[in-house]
Amino acid sequence: MSLSFALRGHAAETTALCFVLRPDEGAEADTTAAVLPARRPLLLSGDADGWLFVWDLALRRPLRRWRPHPPAGRTAAAGGVIHIASFTDPATGGVCIASQGRDNAVRIWRLDDILPTRDAAADGDDPKPSAALLSNSLNFCRIAVSAAAGTVLLALPNLADSELIDVFDWTTRTYVRREIGARRPAGVKTGLAMCMALFAASDLDRHAPKTHPRVRLAVGYESGDTMIWALDGDLLVAMHAHSEPVMALDAAPDPALGWAVSVAADANVVLFATHAGDGSDGVADRPPAPAFAHTAALPSAGAGQVRVRADGKAVAVGGWNGAVSLFKPRKLKLAAAHQALKESVKALEMVPPGAVPLGPGARATAAGSAATPPGPAVAVGAKDGRILFL
């Protein structure tokens, strides 16, 4: 793993990254073809000054930039982008973007409204959000998005209590559940909710609540605890694998895999089952433990970023020491490491498998022609505003 290229445009540190795939403008859409049309990845990036950029990765230039989360006062204390996520709206079939800012707002944008016309300038009129939600950004807990079974759910930090999570159904525009996390075991003090992930329940998860029975919420806490909740508010799995606050979580997209991974202010990377182990249910004195957990140690303590590749075959970790590590999920075996930055990794995202090789003149390869995605594997956000591709 080494530096492939870098994008430069942000004047402040790059704090959020999100890839979005769209059909290639030059390809005919033929769903009966043996090899589907190439898909051109767009990259959305956000920075600490509240700017959002949309990058064309084939041309390596921004298509659009605007400032949806600016500072509210004279200082930048209440400004900046915390997180960016994408989902497909079941009602329209269009791609939507969710941007979360330090201004306690989550704004939803339609990709079609963001992308400029062919001759428009990147600094044209600002797009208008299609919706906005309030979210507690006090502790920098990033929102989580799940799109499954024709429903889009957004998990948001509770406005009144930073230990609790609310879940909003974008499809019906209603809250599914508020204050998830309130049913903690007696005597358990978790502190603030630091990070979370929404994901499809493992095939081995037998719990079936009435509220979205196949969706789970994993939350990492200030205490070092990680807990998995059903959306009816029941606690399903809990573990204490970190000695310091949990900083980031991600889950394998395929429910057949049934695992998630966490990093923290300590040196541990923990891969754990998202379902309870046999015999752990029904114990009154403690919550059920995960069916398995594997731990790997980083060379130095502190990691704020972790991402699972879309096919579940790789895990990327961004450390406070500026290093990026790639692990094979099976037993968390280190596959590659690169000292990308001199300072902390501010944002991290895996390049989607099978994406067109990135860069001018890149052409698509036939589906299945390679076991690993062509081009860079990871995009990294830096304090100086650069976006590095490794």
C-alpha positions as CSV (number, residue, x, y, z in Angstrom):
1,M,0.0,0.0,0.0
2,S,1.5,3.3,-1.1
3,L,0.3,6.8,-2.2
4,S,-1.4,6.7,-5.5
5,F,-2.5,10.4,-5.8
6,A,-4.0,13.2,-3.8
7,L,-6.9,15.6,-4.3
8,R,-6.4,19.2,-3.1
9,G,-9.2,21.7,-2.7
10,H,-10.2,22.0,1.0
11,A,-8.6,24.8,3.0
12,A,-9.4,23.2,6.3
13,E,-9.0,19.6,7.6
14,T,-11.0,17.0,5.7
15,T,-13.3,15.4,8.2
16,A,-15.7,13.3,6.2
17,L,-15.6,11.2,3.0
18,C,-18.3,9.2,1.2
19,F,-18.2,7.4,-2.2
20,V,-21.3,7.4,-4.4
21,L,-21.6,5.2,-7.5
22,R,-23.6,6.4,-10.5
23,P,-24.0,4.9,-14.0
24,D,-21.4,6.0,-16.5
25,E,-22.8,8.8,-18.6
26,G,-21.3,7.3,-21.7
27,A,-22.7,3.8,-21.3
28,E,-26.0,2.3,-22.4
29,A,-27.9,0.8,-19.6
30,D,-28.6,-2.8,-20.5
31,T,-29.5,-4.9,-17.5
32,T,-29.6,-8.1,-19.7
33,A,-25.9,-7.7,-20.6
34,A,-23.4,-10.2,-19.2
35,V,-21.2,-7.4,-18.0
36,L,-23.1,-4.4,-16.6
37,P,-22.0,-0.8,-17.6
38,A,-19.0,0.7,-15.8
39,R,-19.9,2.7,-12.7
40,R,-18.2,6.0,-12.2
41,P,-17.5,6.7,-8.5
42,L,-18.1,10.2,-7.2
43,L,-16.5,11.3,-3.9
44,L,-18.2,13.6,-1.5
45,S,-15.9,15.2,1.1
46,G,-16.5,17.6,4.0
47,D,-14.2,19.8,6.0
48,A,-13.9,21.5,9.4
49,D,-15.1,24.9,7.9
50,G,-18.4,23.4,6.8
51,W,-17.8,23.0,3.1
52,L,-18.9,20.0,1.0
53,F,-17.2,19.0,-2.3
54,V,-18.4,16.6,-5.0
55,W,-15.4,15.2,-6.9
56,D,-15.3,13.6,-10.3
57,L,-12.6,11.0,-9.7
58,A,-12.0,10.4,-13.4
59,L,-11.1,14.0,-13.9
60,R,-9.8,14.6,-10.3
61,R,-11.6,17.9,-9.9
62,P,-14.6,19.1,-8.0
63,L,-17.9,19.2,-9.8
64,R,-19.7,21.2,-7.0
65,R,-18.7,22.9,-3.7
66,W,-20.9,24.7,-1.2
67,R,-21.1,25.4,2.5
68,P,-24.1,23.7,4.2
69,H,-22.6,23.7,7.7
70,P,-20.9,27.1,8.3
71,P,-19.9,28.4,11.7
72,A,-22.8,30.1,13.5
73,G,-20.8,32.8,15.2
74,R,-17.4,34.6,15.0
75,T,-15.5,31.4,15.6
76,A,-15.6,28.0,13.9
77,A,-16.6,26.2,17.2
78,A,-20.1,25.5,15.9
79,G,-19.3,24.8,12.3
80,G,-17.9,22.0,10.3
81,V,-18.9,18.7,8.7
82,I,-18.9,15.6,11.0
83,H,-20.1,12.9,8.6
84,I,-21.5,12.2,5.1
85,A,-23.6,9.1,4.2
86,S,-25.6,8.1,1.1
87,F,-28.8,6.0,0.5
88,T,-31.3,5.3,-2.2
89,D,-34.8,6.8,-1.6
90,P,-37.3,3.9,-2.0
91,A,-40.0,6.3,-3.1
92,T,-38.0,7.8,-6.1
93,G,-35.1,5.5,-6.7
94,G,-32.8,8.5,-6.5
95,V,-29.6,8.8,-4.5
96,C,-29.8,11.0,-1.4
97,I,-26.9,12.4,0.6
98,A,-27.0,13.0,4.4
99,S,-24.6,15.6,5.7
100,Q,-24.1,16.0,9.5
101,G,-22.6,19.2,10.9
102,R,-21.4,20.5,14.2
103,D,-24.4,22.9,13.9
104,N,-26.6,20.1,15.3
105,A,-28.2,19.7,11.9
106,V,-28.5,16.7,9.5
107,R,-29.4,17.9,6.0
108,I,-30.6,15.6,3.2
109,W,-29.7,16.3,-0.4
110,R,-30.8,14.7,-3.6
111,L,-27.8,13.9,-5.7
112,D,-29.6,15.1,-8.9
113,D,-30.0,18.5,-7.2
114,I,-26.3,18.6,-6.2
115,L,-24.7,17.6,-9.5
116,P,-24.3,20.6,-11.8
117,T,-25.3,20.8,-15.4
118,R,-22.6,20.1,-18.0
119,D,-21.5,23.7,-18.4
120,A,-22.2,24.9,-14.8
121,A,-19.4,26.1,-12.6
122,A,-18.4,24.3,-9.4
123,D,-19.2,27.5,-7.4
124,G,-22.7,28.0,-8.8
125,D,-25.8,28.6,-6.8
126,D,-26.0,26.5,-3.6
127,P,-28.3,23.5,-3.8
128,K,-31.3,23.3,-1.5
129,P,-31.7,20.5,1.0
130,S,-34.8,18.3,0.6
131,A,-35.1,17.9,4.4
132,A,-33.3,18.6,7.6
133,L,-33.3,16.9,11.0
134,L,-32.0,18.0,14.4
135,S,-29.1,16.0,15.9
136,N,-26.9,16.3,19.0
137,S,-23.4,16.9,17.8
138,L,-21.9,17.8,21.2
139,N,-19.8,14.6,21.4
140,F,-19.1,14.3,17.6
141,C,-21.0,11.0,17.5
142,R,-21.6,10.3,13.8
143,I,-25.0,9.4,12.5
144,A,-25.6,5.9,11.0
145,V,-27.8,4.9,8.0
146,S,-29.4,1.6,7.0
147,A,-31.2,0.9,3.8
148,A,-32.8,-2.6,3.7
149,A,-36.1,-4.2,2.8
150,G,-37.4,-1.0,1.2
151,T,-36.9,1.1,4.3
152,V,-34.2,3.8,5.1
153,L,-33.4,4.3,8.7
154,L,-31.2,7.0,10.3
155,A,-29.8,6.7,13.8
156,L,-29.2,10.1,15.5
157,P,-27.7,11.1,18.8
158,N,-30.6,12.1,21.2
159,L,-30.9,15.8,21.6
160,A,-31.4,15.8,25.3
161,D,-29.2,13.0,26.5
162,S,-25.9,12.2,24.8
163,E,-26.0,8.6,26.1
164,L,-29.1,7.8,24.0
165,I,-29.9,7.3,20.4
166,D,-33.1,8.0,18.3
167,V,-34.0,6.2,15.1
168,F,-35.8,8.0,12.3
169,D,-37.6,6.3,9.4
170,W,-36.9,8.3,6.3
171,T,-39.5,6.3,4.3
172,T,-42.4,7.3,6.6
173,R,-40.8,10.5,8.0
174,T,-41.4,9.4,11.5
175,Y,-39.3,8.3,14.5
176,V,-39.2,4.5,14.9
177,R,-37.9,4.7,18.5
178,R,-36.5,7.4,20.8
179,E,-34.0,7.0,23.6
180,I,-32.5,3.6,22.7
181,G,-30.0,2.8,25.4
182,A,-32.2,3.7,28.3
183,R,-32.7,0.0,29.2
184,R,-29.2,-0.6,30.4
185,P,-28.6,-3.2,33.1
186,A,-28.7,-1.9,36.6
187,G,-25.4,-0.3,37.7
188,V,-23.9,-0.1,34.2
189,K,-22.6,3.4,33.4
190,T,-21.6,3.8,29.8
191,G,-21.0,7.5,29.6
192,L,-21.5,9.3,26.2
193,A,-22.4,7.5,23.0
194,M,-19.3,8.0,20.9
195,C,-20.1,6.1,17.7
196,M,-22.7,3.8,16.2
197,A,-23.6,1.6,13.2
198,L,-26.9,0.4,11.8
199,F,-26.9,-3.0,10.0
200,A,-28.9,-6.0,9.1
201,A,-29.2,-8.6,11.8
202,S,-27.0,-11.7,11.5
203,D,-28.6,-14.9,10.1
204,L,-27.8,-16.4,13.5
205,D,-29.6,-13.7,15.5
206,R,-32.8,-15.2,16.7
207,H,-34.3,-12.2,18.3
208,A,-37.4,-11.0,16.5
209,P,-38.9,-7.8,17.9
210,K,-42.0,-6.2,16.3
211,T,-40.1,-3.0,15.4
212,H,-37.9,-3.6,12.3
213,P,-37.0,-7.1,13.4
214,R,-34.0,-7.5,11.2
215,V,-32.2,-4.3,11.9
216,R,-29.7,-3.8,14.7
217,L,-28.0,-0.8,16.3
218,A,-24.4,-1.1,17.6
219,V,-23.2,1.7,19.9
220,G,-19.7,2.4,21.3
221,Y,-19.5,4.3,24.5
222,E,-17.2,6.5,26.5
223,S,-16.7,3.7,29.0
224,G,-15.2,1.3,26.5
225,D,-18.4,-0.7,26.3
226,T,-20.0,-1.8,23.0
227,M,-23.7,-2.7,23.0
228,I,-26.0,-4.0,20.3
229,W,-29.7,-3.0,20.5
230,A,-32.9,-4.1,18.8
231,L,-34.9,-1.2,17.6
232,D,-37.6,-1.9,20.2
233,G,-35.0,-0.8,22.8
234,D,-33.9,-4.3,24.0
235,L,-30.3,-4.9,24.7
236,L,-29.1,-8.0,22.8
237,V,-25.3,-8.1,23.1
238,A,-22.8,-6.3,25.2
239,M,-19.0,-6.5,25.8
240,H,-16.2,-4.5,27.3
241,A,-13.3,-5.0,24.9
242,H,-11.7,-1.5,25.2
243,S,-10.1,0.2,28.2
244,E,-10.7,3.6,26.6
245,P,-13.6,5.3,24.8
246,V,-14.8,3.5,21.6
247,M,-14.1,6.0,18.8
248,A,-15.5,4.2,15.6
249,L,-17.6,1.2,14.6
250,D,-18.5,-0.5,11.4
251,A,-20.4,-3.7,10.5
252,A,-20.0,-6.2,7.6
253,P,-22.7,-5.4,5.0
254,D,-23.6,-9.0,4.4
255,P,-25.8,-10.4,7.3
256,A,-24.4,-13.9,6.6
257,L,-21.0,-12.7,7.9
258,G,-22.5,-11.5,11.2
259,W,-19.6,-9.4,12.6
260,A,-18.7,-5.8,13.3
261,V,-15.4,-4.1,14.2
262,S,-14.5,-1.4,16.7
263,V,-11.5,0.9,17.4
264,A,-10.9,3.1,20.4
265,A,-8.5,5.4,22.2
266,D,-6.6,2.3,23.3
267,A,-4.5,0.2,20.9
268,N,-7.1,-2.6,20.3
269,V,-8.9,-3.4,17.1
270,V,-11.8,-5.7,18.0
271,L,-13.8,-7.9,15.5
272,F,-16.9,-9.4,17.2
273,A,-20.0,-11.3,16.5
274,T,-23.2,-9.3,16.2
275,H,-25.2,-12.1,17.8
276,A,-25.1,-13.6,21.3
277,G,-23.2,-16.8,21.9
278,D,-25.0,-20.0,22.9
279,G,-25.8,-20.2,26.5
280,S,-25.3,-16.4,27.1
281,D,-29.0,-15.5,27.0
282,G,-31.0,-15.4,30.2
283,V,-28.2,-14.5,32.6
284,A,-29.8,-12.0,35.0
285,D,-26.6,-10.5,36.3
286,R,-25.0,-9.5,33.0
287,P,-25.9,-8.8,29.4
288,P,-25.3,-11.5,26.8
289,A,-21.8,-11.6,25.3
290,P,-21.0,-11.9,21.6
291,A,-20.6,-15.4,20.1
292,F,-16.9,-14.6,19.3
293,A,-14.4,-11.7,19.5
294,H,-10.9,-11.4,18.0
295,T,-8.5,-8.6,19.0
296,A,-5.4,-7.2,17.2
297,A,-3.1,-4.6,18.7
298,L,-2.0,-1.5,16.8
299,P,1.6,-0.3,17.2
300,S,0.5,2.8,19.1
301,A,-2.7,3.7,21.0
302,G,-5.5,5.6,19.5
303,A,-7.6,5.2,16.3
304,G,-10.6,7.3,15.3
305,Q,-11.6,5.6,12.0
306,V,-12.5,2.1,10.9
307,R,-14.3,0.9,7.7
308,V,-15.3,-2.5,6.4
309,R,-15.0,-2.9,2.6
310,A,-18.4,-3.4,0.9
311,D,-17.7,-7.1,0.1
312,G,-16.6,-7.7,3.7
313,K,-13.1,-8.9,2.7
314,A,-11.0,-6.1,4.2
315,V,-11.0,-3.8,7.3
316,A,-9.2,-0.4,7.2
317,V,-8.1,1.4,10.4
318,G,-7.0,5.0,10.5
319,G,-4.8,5.8,13.5
320,W,-4.1,9.0,15.5
321,N,-0.5,8.5,14.5
322,G,-1.3,9.0,10.9
323,A,-1.0,5.3,9.9
324,V,-3.5,3.4,7.8
325,S,-3.7,-0.4,8.4
326,L,-5.5,-3.0,6.4
327,F,-6.6,-6.2,8.0
328,K,-8.0,-9.5,6.7
329,P,-11.2,-10.0,8.7
330,R,-10.4,-13.7,9.5
331,K,-8.6,-13.5,12.9
332,L,-7.8,-9.8,12.1
333,K,-4.5,-10.6,10.3
334,L,-2.6,-7.5,9.2
335,A,-2.4,-7.4,5.4
336,A,-0.7,-4.0,4.9
337,A,0.2,-0.7,6.6
338,H,1.3,2.7,5.5
339,Q,2.4,5.8,7.3
340,A,0.1,8.1,5.3
341,L,0.3,11.2,7.4
342,K,2.4,12.8,10.1
343,E,-0.7,13.7,12.1
344,S,-4.0,11.9,12.8
345,V,-6.2,10.4,10.1
346,K,-9.2,12.7,10.1
347,A,-11.4,10.7,7.7
348,L,-11.3,7.3,6.1
349,E,-13.3,5.5,3.4
350,M,-12.8,2.3,1.4
351,V,-12.8,2.6,-2.4
352,P,-15.8,0.5,-3.6
353,P,-14.8,-2.9,-5.0
354,G,-15.1,-3.1,-8.8
355,A,-15.1,0.7,-9.2
356,V,-13.5,2.1,-12.4
357,P,-9.7,2.6,-11.8
358,L,-9.4,6.1,-10.6
359,G,-7.7,8.8,-12.7
360,P,-7.8,10.4,-16.1
361,G,-8.3,8.0,-18.9
362,A,-9.3,5.1,-16.6
363,R,-11.3,2.3,-18.2
364,A,-13.5,-0.3,-16.6
365,T,-12.5,-3.9,-16.3
366,A,-14.9,-6.8,-16.9
367,A,-16.8,-7.8,-13.8
368,G,-15.1,-10.6,-11.9
369,S,-11.8,-10.2,-13.9
370,A,-9.8,-9.5,-10.8
371,A,-10.1,-10.7,-7.2
372,T,-9.2,-7.3,-5.8
373,P,-10.5,-3.8,-6.8
374,P,-8.3,-2.0,-9.3
375,G,-6.7,1.3,-8.3
376,P,-6.3,2.6,-4.8
377,A,-8.0,0.8,-1.9
378,V,-8.5,3.6,0.6
379,A,-9.2,7.3,0.7
380,V,-7.8,9.3,3.6
381,G,-8.7,12.8,4.9
382,A,-5.8,14.9,6.2
383,K,-5.5,17.9,8.6
384,D,-4.1,20.0,5.8
385,G,-7.2,19.4,3.6
386,R,-5.7,16.9,1.3
387,I,-7.5,13.6,0.3
388,L,-5.0,10.8,-0.2
389,F,-5.6,7.7,-2.2
390,L,-3.6,4.7,-1.1
